[in-house]
Amino acid sequence: MTIPVFNLSGKDLTPIELDKKVFGAKLNPQLIAQAVRVYLSNQRSSSAHTKTRGEVQGSTRKIYKQKGTGRARHGSIRAPIFVGGGIAHGPDGTQNYKLKMPSKMVKVALLSILSQKAHSKLISAVKGSKDASGKTKEIATLISKIAPKDKILLVTEPGQTKFRLSARNIDRVLVATTSSLNVYQMTVCPNVIFTTEALVALETKYAA
């Protein structure tokens, strides 16, 4: 299986043959969905906090006498049963939404979606990223030729600073490195563009 390769001007170059160990995995939609769910859950913050009957403002006096009114027996106006009272069993800011997924399962999920995108011809590569000028216009022109409409995941290497910084200004481009690449990014971006260096690094990392 090959993918198209472009230079910074958007000109077609010789296609690259993909490593079957990385891009020939079997599709596993259940595992992909699990990886996305774990990722999103780990992004949640436990900021929600409601006040209990001991924390809300209100008088501590008994709201009416115990007997003789014909009404139910009540003490505090701050009880959860009253409007403006405390919240029973609400979030207190200590919720833990963290989930864990074995690294082997994460790897299988990532290779699964990479293979699916390669099979659907949604992966391409860019050669010569080290020669990038650092101007956003250059990268915008390039991606408009590769994928004119859809959102793009651009995968680079840490040393390709100019290329990465000029691309992240574009609204429909999400920039990642081979070390930070995850399944969620792959699901929200239909098209994936690797720099040739990032593609080599990815295959070296996961082909073993």
JOVENWO-V679166 format. One record per pair of residues at least 12 apart in sequence whose ideal C-beta (glycine too) atoms are under 7 Angstrom apart, sorted by sequence separation. I is the first residue (numbers start at 1). J is the second residue. D is the distance in Angstrom with one decimal. If there is no record, write none. Layout:
i=<I | I>
j=<J | J>
d=<D | D>
This chain:
i=<3 | 2 | 3 | 62 | 154 | 2 | 63 | 2 | 3 | 174 | 2 | 60 | 126 | 1 | 59 | 58 | 154 | 156 | 158 | 58 | 152 | 157 | 178 | 151 | 152 | 153 | 154 | 155 | 156 | 157 | 1 | 56 | 124 | 155 | 53 | 151 | 153 | 155 | 178 | 178 | 53 | 53 | 155 | 53 | 129 | 139 | 178 | 134 | 138 | 139 | 56 | 56 | 130 | 132 | 136 | 140 | 143 | 55 | 129 | 132 | 134 | 135 | 139 | 53 | 54 | 134 | 153 | 163 | 53 | 136 | 153 | 52 | 129 | 132 | 136 | 51 | 52 | 160 | 51 | 153 | 50 | 151 | 152 | 155 | 160 | 151 | 157 | 151 | 152 | 153 | 154 | 155 | 156 | 50 | 150 | 157 | 50 | 150 | 152 | 157 | 49 | 156 | 48 | 49 | 155 | 49 | 147 | 157 | 48 | 47 | 46 | 146 | 46 | 46 | 46 | 46 | 44 | 41 | 42 | 42 | 41 | 38 | 38 | 35 | 129 | 34 | 126 | 122 | 125 | 129 | 117 | 122 | 123 | 124 | 125 | 126 | 127 | 113 | 122 | 126 | 35 | 123 | 125 | 110 | 113 | 31 | 35 | 109 | 113 | 125 | 117 | 31 | 32 | 31 | 28 | 32 | 28 | 31 | 32 | 28 | 27 | 25 | 26 | 25 | 27 | 22 | 27 | 25 | 23 | 24 | 22 | 23 | 23 | 111 | 107 | 18 | 16 | 13 | 3 | 1 | 6 | 3 | 4 | 5 | 6 | 7 | 8 | 3 | 7 | 3 | 5 | 8 | 8 | 8 | 10 | 10 | 8 | 10 | 6 | 10 | 6 | 39 | 39 | 40 | 39 | 36 | 35 | 36 | 32 | 36 | 22 | 22 | 16 | 19 | 22 | 22 | 21 | 19>
j=<15 | 15 | 16 | 75 | 167 | 16 | 77 | 17 | 18 | 189 | 18 | 76 | 142 | 18 | 77 | 77 | 173 | 175 | 177 | 78 | 172 | 177 | 198 | 172 | 173 | 174 | 175 | 176 | 177 | 178 | 23 | 78 | 146 | 177 | 76 | 174 | 176 | 178 | 201 | 202 | 78 | 79 | 181 | 80 | 156 | 166 | 205 | 162 | 166 | 167 | 85 | 86 | 160 | 162 | 166 | 170 | 173 | 86 | 160 | 163 | 165 | 166 | 170 | 85 | 86 | 166 | 185 | 195 | 86 | 169 | 186 | 86 | 163 | 166 | 170 | 86 | 87 | 195 | 87 | 189 | 87 | 188 | 189 | 192 | 197 | 189 | 195 | 190 | 191 | 192 | 193 | 194 | 195 | 90 | 190 | 197 | 91 | 191 | 193 | 198 | 91 | 198 | 91 | 92 | 198 | 93 | 191 | 201 | 93 | 93 | 93 | 193 | 94 | 95 | 96 | 97 | 97 | 97 | 98 | 99 | 99 | 99 | 101 | 101 | 195 | 101 | 193 | 190 | 193 | 197 | 186 | 191 | 192 | 193 | 194 | 195 | 196 | 183 | 192 | 196 | 106 | 194 | 196 | 183 | 186 | 105 | 109 | 183 | 187 | 199 | 192 | 108 | 109 | 109 | 108 | 112 | 109 | 112 | 113 | 112 | 112 | 111 | 112 | 112 | 115 | 111 | 116 | 115 | 114 | 115 | 114 | 115 | 118 | 206 | 206 | 118 | 125 | 127 | 118 | 118 | 124 | 123 | 124 | 125 | 126 | 127 | 128 | 124 | 128 | 125 | 127 | 131 | 132 | 138 | 141 | 142 | 142 | 145 | 142 | 146 | 146 | 182 | 183 | 184 | 184 | 183 | 183 | 184 | 183 | 187 | 202 | 203 | 199 | 203 | 206 | 207 | 207 | 207>
d=<6.3 | 4.0 | 5.7 | 5.3 | 5.2 | 6.2 | 5.2 | 5.4 | 6.1 | 5.5 | 6.8 | 6.6 | 6.9 | 4.9 | 5.9 | 4.9 | 5.5 | 6.6 | 5.7 | 4.2 | 6.2 | 6.3 | 5.2 | 4.8 | 5.0 | 5.1 | 5.0 | 5.4 | 5.9 | 6.6 | 6.2 | 5.2 | 5.6 | 6.9 | 6.6 | 6.9 | 6.3 | 6.3 | 4.7 | 4.9 | 4.6 | 5.8 | 6.0 | 6.1 | 6.8 | 4.9 | 6.5 | 4.0 | 6.6 | 4.6 | 6.4 | 4.9 | 6.7 | 4.6 | 4.9 | 5.7 | 6.6 | 6.6 | 5.1 | 4.1 | 6.6 | 5.8 | 6.8 | 6.1 | 6.9 | 5.1 | 5.4 | 6.8 | 3.2 | 4.6 | 6.5 | 4.5 | 4.2 | 6.3 | 6.5 | 5.7 | 6.7 | 6.0 | 6.4 | 3.7 | 4.0 | 6.7 | 5.9 | 6.6 | 6.9 | 4.7 | 6.5 | 6.3 | 4.8 | 4.7 | 5.1 | 4.7 | 5.1 | 3.2 | 4.3 | 4.8 | 5.9 | 5.3 | 5.9 | 5.0 | 6.1 | 5.4 | 4.1 | 5.9 | 4.7 | 4.0 | 4.2 | 6.0 | 6.9 | 6.8 | 5.7 | 6.3 | 6.3 | 4.1 | 6.8 | 6.7 | 4.1 | 5.1 | 5.8 | 6.2 | 4.7 | 4.5 | 4.6 | 6.3 | 4.3 | 6.9 | 6.0 | 6.0 | 7.0 | 7.0 | 6.8 | 5.3 | 4.9 | 5.4 | 4.9 | 5.4 | 4.8 | 5.7 | 6.3 | 7.0 | 6.1 | 7.0 | 5.3 | 5.6 | 4.7 | 6.3 | 4.0 | 5.0 | 6.9 | 5.5 | 5.7 | 5.9 | 5.1 | 4.5 | 6.5 | 5.9 | 6.8 | 6.3 | 5.4 | 4.5 | 5.6 | 4.1 | 6.8 | 5.2 | 6.9 | 6.0 | 5.2 | 4.3 | 5.8 | 5.9 | 6.5 | 5.1 | 4.3 | 6.2 | 6.7 | 5.9 | 5.7 | 5.8 | 6.8 | 5.9 | 6.7 | 5.1 | 4.9 | 4.7 | 5.6 | 5.6 | 5.3 | 5.5 | 5.2 | 5.9 | 5.6 | 6.4 | 6.4 | 6.4 | 6.7 | 5.3 | 6.0 | 3.7 | 6.9 | 7.0 | 6.2 | 6.0 | 6.8 | 6.8 | 4.4 | 5.8 | 4.1 | 5.1 | 5.8 | 5.8 | 6.8 | 5.2 | 6.9 | 4.5 | 4.9 | 5.5 | 4.4 | 5.2>
